[in-house]
Amino acid sequence: MYEDCPAGTKVGYSTRGRDGIRGEPDQCVKTVDSCKERRDRGYRRFDGGGGESCIKEVSTPRPRRADPWFFDIPNDKGMKQRHWFNLNM
């Protein structure tokens, strides 16, 4: 299992499975404006179709949990709570 993605990023998927089904949620994705610095200096960048192509998605591997295994145990209110653990002693 994976840790939560850092603030400012969202969960992404590095691969697609068969029939368009998403693969594992193993990426953290952030949308960045790669032309902001250049625009601040008065430059503009366009793609071949005449539109701006500055918005990019940058992905990084999502960190794995130190405790990747879990049990869902109901609490005293009947709501399930997840308890993480590892198999290494």
Backbone bond lengths (Angstrom), bond angles and torsions (degrees), N, CA, C in turn:
res aa  C-N    CA-C-N  psi(-1)  N-CA   C-N-CA  omega(-1)  CA-C   N-CA-C  phi
1 M - - - 1.448 - - 1.529 109.15 -
2 Y 1.314 114.82 167.93 1.453 121.37 -173.63 1.518 112.01 -118.13
3 E 1.336 114.26 152.97 1.463 120.92 172.47 1.530 108.34 -72.24
4 D 1.329 116.79 168.29 1.457 120.53 172.80 1.521 108.52 -67.39
5 C 1.320 116.41 151.56 1.467 120.03 175.21 1.524 109.10 -73.07
6 P 1.337 117.58 151.03 1.472 120.55 178.61 1.529 111.62 -61.65
7 A 1.322 116.16 158.68 1.465 121.39 177.05 1.530 109.77 -55.20
8 G 1.312 116.21 140.35 1.456 121.14 179.41 1.520 113.63 89.26
9 T 1.336 116.55 -2.00 1.460 120.64 177.29 1.519 108.69 -124.00
10 K 1.333 115.52 166.42 1.460 120.63 176.84 1.522 108.44 -131.44
11 V 1.317 116.14 163.88 1.460 121.66 179.59 1.530 109.41 -69.49
12 G 1.331 114.92 134.83 1.458 121.03 176.95 1.514 110.42 -130.91
13 Y 1.313 115.18 170.94 1.462 122.04 -176.31 1.520 108.36 -123.68
14 S 1.332 116.67 126.57 1.464 119.45 -175.72 1.517 112.58 -80.33
15 T 1.314 118.21 -25.00 1.457 120.69 -177.72 1.512 110.28 -136.32
16 R 1.299 114.25 162.27 1.462 121.07 173.70 1.512 108.06 -112.58
17 G 1.303 116.47 137.78 1.454 121.00 178.11 1.519 111.12 -84.37
18 R 1.303 115.74 -167.00 1.455 121.26 178.24 1.519 111.07 -63.80
19 D 1.313 116.20 150.32 1.467 123.41 175.76 1.523 112.95 56.30
20 G 1.325 117.90 29.30 1.460 121.84 176.90 1.513 115.29 76.90
21 I 1.324 117.50 6.67 1.465 120.67 179.12 1.527 108.44 -74.25
22 R 1.322 116.67 135.62 1.457 120.53 -177.82 1.520 111.25 -65.30
23 G 1.332 114.68 149.23 1.456 121.38 175.46 1.515 110.13 -82.21
24 E 1.317 116.45 -153.38 1.462 121.18 -179.52 1.525 111.41 -71.48
25 P 1.342 117.04 147.60 1.467 121.08 176.82 1.533 109.94 -80.94
26 D 1.326 116.66 68.47 1.464 121.85 -169.46 1.524 114.55 -106.47
27 Q 1.316 117.40 16.79 1.463 121.56 -179.16 1.521 110.11 -129.53
28 C 1.323 116.09 152.62 1.462 123.09 168.41 1.528 105.69 -113.68
29 V 1.326 116.47 126.35 1.459 121.76 -171.71 1.521 109.73 -117.87
30 K 1.334 115.15 137.28 1.464 121.58 177.54 1.518 108.09 -131.14
31 T 1.326 116.87 137.22 1.459 122.04 175.65 1.520 107.80 -90.69
32 V 1.337 116.29 126.98 1.463 120.89 -179.42 1.523 110.14 -127.32
33 D 1.299 115.66 153.53 1.463 122.58 175.34 1.522 106.57 -98.62
34 S 1.314 116.95 99.91 1.464 120.79 -175.14 1.522 113.05 -73.78
35 C 1.308 117.74 -10.23 1.473 120.58 -178.69 1.524 112.74 -105.53
36 K 1.322 118.56 0.99 1.464 120.48 -175.59 1.521 112.02 -54.43
37 E 1.318 116.92 -47.91 1.470 120.06 -178.74 1.524 110.64 -61.00
38 R 1.318 116.79 -42.70 1.466 119.95 179.78 1.527 110.71 -67.44
39 R 1.342 117.46 -38.85 1.466 120.23 179.00 1.515 110.28 -64.67
40 D 1.347 115.78 -37.51 1.460 119.65 179.20 1.530 110.67 -60.64
41 R 1.333 116.59 -24.73 1.465 121.02 177.95 1.532 111.94 -95.63
42 G 1.343 117.72 6.24 1.453 120.59 175.89 1.519 115.41 96.07
43 Y 1.328 118.63 3.96 1.467 121.78 178.80 1.517 110.33 -91.76
44 R 1.337 116.19 152.77 1.469 121.86 171.08 1.513 107.44 -130.28
45 R 1.328 115.86 146.32 1.454 120.71 -179.61 1.523 108.73 -122.93
46 F 1.319 117.23 136.85 1.459 121.42 -178.36 1.514 110.18 -125.65
47 D 1.338 115.27 149.81 1.456 118.30 172.62 1.525 109.10 -84.84
48 G 1.323 117.71 -179.16 1.458 121.86 -176.67 1.517 114.00 -62.12
49 G 1.338 118.77 -25.23 1.457 121.96 -179.20 1.514 113.04 -87.21
50 G 1.303 118.98 2.65 1.458 121.90 178.75 1.519 113.88 93.78
51 G 1.336 118.46 -6.28 1.457 121.02 178.96 1.515 111.35 -95.41
52 E 1.327 115.84 160.56 1.465 118.75 178.55 1.520 109.86 -71.97
53 S 1.325 116.56 142.50 1.465 121.30 179.96 1.523 111.02 -122.84
54 C 1.303 116.58 39.57 1.457 120.97 -174.59 1.518 113.85 -88.94
55 I 1.312 118.22 -22.82 1.453 120.81 -176.77 1.525 108.86 -82.57
56 K 1.327 115.18 120.92 1.461 121.95 -177.34 1.522 109.32 -127.36
57 E 1.320 116.03 153.22 1.456 120.78 170.70 1.514 108.00 -103.28
58 V 1.324 116.06 125.08 1.451 122.43 179.07 1.521 107.19 -109.93
59 S 1.324 116.20 127.89 1.469 118.82 -179.57 1.522 110.71 -118.05
60 T 1.323 114.32 148.12 1.456 122.45 175.33 1.521 107.76 -130.54
61 P 1.324 118.01 153.78 1.469 119.20 177.58 1.523 110.66 -60.81
62 R 1.303 115.93 137.74 1.462 121.27 178.90 1.527 108.64 -78.76
63 P 1.333 117.79 131.47 1.465 119.91 -178.41 1.526 111.75 -64.89
64 R 1.317 115.02 141.15 1.473 120.81 176.91 1.526 109.73 -84.52
65 R 1.301 115.60 148.88 1.469 121.36 177.82 1.519 110.81 -69.70
66 A 1.313 116.49 144.02 1.465 120.98 172.60 1.528 109.11 -68.95
67 D 1.330 116.50 -32.57 1.464 123.33 177.28 1.535 108.08 -113.40
68 P 1.333 118.33 89.38 1.465 120.63 -171.15 1.532 116.07 -84.84
69 W 1.323 119.03 -7.73 1.458 121.74 -177.71 1.519 109.38 -104.16
70 F 1.344 116.45 152.97 1.462 118.06 -178.25 1.517 112.05 -148.72
71 F 1.340 114.11 159.54 1.455 124.29 168.19 1.510 106.15 -121.75
72 D 1.326 117.53 141.18 1.460 121.70 169.43 1.521 106.76 -100.90
73 I 1.334 116.30 114.46 1.467 121.91 -175.66 1.527 108.40 -118.47
74 P 1.338 117.33 128.19 1.470 119.66 178.05 1.529 110.93 -65.29
75 N 1.329 115.86 137.89 1.466 119.77 176.01 1.531 109.09 -88.94
76 D 1.336 117.62 -172.73 1.466 120.98 -176.66 1.527 113.07 -68.27
77 K 1.341 117.93 -12.73 1.475 121.70 176.90 1.527 111.73 -99.60
78 G 1.336 116.60 5.12 1.457 120.63 179.01 1.516 114.96 83.75
79 M 1.319 117.31 0.73 1.460 121.86 178.67 1.525 108.81 -87.02
80 K 1.323 116.32 136.62 1.466 119.14 179.38 1.518 110.45 -76.41
81 Q 1.323 115.45 135.24 1.455 122.11 175.05 1.520 107.70 -118.07
82 R 1.323 115.48 136.85 1.466 120.69 -178.91 1.522 109.66 -89.72
83 H 1.330 115.95 131.09 1.455 123.18 179.04 1.520 107.53 -119.73
84 W 1.342 116.44 116.31 1.462 122.44 -175.62 1.518 110.27 -92.59
85 F 1.345 116.30 146.92 1.465 121.66 177.25 1.522 109.16 -154.51
86 N 1.334 116.35 170.60 1.464 120.34 173.21 1.520 109.21 -125.59
87 L 1.306 116.42 167.20 1.460 121.96 -177.75 1.522 113.25 -96.93
88 N 1.327 116.23 1.06 1.465 120.65 179.02 1.531 108.86 -88.63
89 M 1.288 115.65 133.89 1.467 119.66 179.95 1.494 110.62 -100.26
